[in-house]
């Protein structure tokens, strides 16, 4: 099987896309905002409109619709109603495309039967719990949060937190990049990204699904 093509919707700076690339996909990203640090082919466009026009050109689709509507972060949650609710429209678009898909979002988002991935489970220096709704069976590693120190990346700050305690002193962006397994993003981009290890884990299972369907 040649390297399958994956459409990375709402791609941001490429955390998810990098994981899929490592898993064996050719990745093409779409975002309504310019993403100068996105490391693969990029199209600036409305993600759902692009999906409707081009989904048939791809073997699989990942979508990370904006999370501000659902976040439980205290400051952002106050303005949640001002942000669009895009999970349901995204799901409808992906089902209409007829391709295997993944929808990613924060804890609290209205995903259907989602799996939760924790950075500690994959040996990372962040917890960053994220939900994944998939159109195929997905196995995830058990959460390994308890008792471990981890980094918290929010806004333009990187801080280290000991288990059960508040975040400590402000840390360098280099420490945040190491914790996330991302080398190219700014602090602001890191705060919105998911670690590539998450989608590399998912991508390997997605690739196996595509191969089994081909056979």
N, C-alpha and C positions, 0 to 999 in steps of 0.2 A: 504494500500500500504506500503510495506517495504521501508526502507530508500534507495532512489535511488542513483546510483553511478554516480559521475560527474568526468570527466577527465579534469584536470587543466593543460593546455599546456602553455609552457613558464612561469612556475609557480613562478619563483623568490623565495622570502622568505615567500610567503603565504598570502599576503594581500587579494587577491581575494578569494583564497581557504577558508580562515577563514569565510568570509561572506557567502559563499555557505554552509559551515558546519552549521553555525548558522541558516540558512534558512531550514535545514533539509536534507542535502545531505551527503553521504559518499564521501569523496574527495580523489583523487589520483593525485599527482603532477608529472610533467615531465619537466625537464630543461636540457639543454646541459651542464650547469655548476653545480658543486656540491652546494647544498643548505642546509648547516648544520642547519639552523634555521627553515627550513620548518616544520610546526607542524603536518603534516599528512604523510601517506605513500608516499614515494618519489622514483622516478626512474630517474637516470641520463642517458639521451638518447637524440637523435635528436627528437624534438617534432613532426615534421610532419611524420617522419618514424614510430615513436611509434603510432601515430594516425592511419596510414594506416594499421598497424598490429593488433591493439587492440581496435579500436573505437567500434567495435561490442559488446564489453564486457561492455559498459557503456550506461547509459540512456540519458546523455546530455554531452555537451562539452563546456568548456570556453577556449578561447585562447587570450593571450596578447603578440603578436609578438613584437620584439624589436622596440622601438619608435624612436631611434636616427635618422632614415631616415627622419622623418616627423616633429620633434620637432621644435618649433619656438624660443626656448631658444637661445639667441644670440651666445654664445660660441659653443654650440653643433651644431647649424645650419650651421656653417662654414664648418663642416666636414660631413655633411649629406650624400653626395654622396659616402662616403667611407663605408657606412653601407648598409646592404642588404635590399631590398624592399620585405618584406615577407607577406604583407597583402593579395595580390591576391593569392599566393600559399596557404596561410592558408585558405582562403575562399573556394578555390577549394577542399582542403582536407576535410573540414568540410561538404561541400555539398555532397561529395562522400561518407562520413560516414553515411549519412542519419539519423542523430540524431539532435534534437533541439540544437542550438548553440548560443554562444555569442562571438563576437570579440570585444576586448577593445583596445583603443589606444588614443593617444594625439590629441588635436585639430590640424587640418591640415592633419591628416592621411586620405587616400582615402577610407574611409568606406562608405557603401551604406545606405542612409537614416538613419544616426545614431541619436540616442537620446543622449543628453548631460546631465550629472549629475554633480552637484555642491555640494561641501561639506557643504556649508552654508545652503543648502536646507534640509540637514539631521541633522542639529544641531552640525556640527563639527567645529573645529577651523582652518580649511583649506578651500580654495576654490577648488583647484586642479580639474579644469574642465577636464572631460574625456568623450570620445565618445564611444558609444556602438551600434554595429550593431547586430541585433538579427534576428533569423529565426521565431520568434513568436511576437505577439503584446506586446509592452512594454509601460507602463505608467510611466512617470517620474515627480517628483515634480518640480514646477517652480523655477528658479534661485532666490536666496535670497542674492546676493552679496552686494547690495548697502548699503553703510554706515556702514558696519561691519569690525572690525579689524580681522586679520587672520594671520596665520603663513605661511611662505614660507620655504620650505625645498628643498635645492638644493646642489648637491655635498655632502660635509660633514658639511654643515652649516644649522642651524635652526635660522630663524630670524622672528620677529614679524613686521607686516606692518599695519599701519593705512590706512584706506581707502583713496586712492588718493596720498599717500606719499610713499617715498622710504622705503625699509626695514631698520629697526633700528638695535640695537645692536645684537650681536650674543647671542642666547639663548641656554639653556641646551637641551640635547637630551631628557630629561624627558618631557620638555614642548612640543617638537615635537611629542613624542609618544602619549601624551594626546590629542593633536590637531588632530592626525590621527586616534585615537582609536586603536592603535597598541602598545603592551607592550614589544615585544620581539626582535625588529629589531635594527640593528646598524644604524647610520646616513646614511651611503651609501645605505643600504637596504631601509630605509624610503624614500630616494629621488627617488627611482624607483617604489615604491609600490603604489597601490590604497587603500584607506580606506576600511576595510571590510564592512562598512555600505552600500557602493555602491552595492556590490554583494549580500548582504543580502536582499536589496530592490529588486534587479533583481531576486534573487534566489526564493523568495516567489512567484513571478509571474510565473517563470519557473516551479516550483513545481505544481502550480495550473494547468498549461498547461498539464503537464504529467498526472495529476490525471484525468483531463477531457478527455484526449485521452484514458486512461485506461477504463473509464466508457463507 
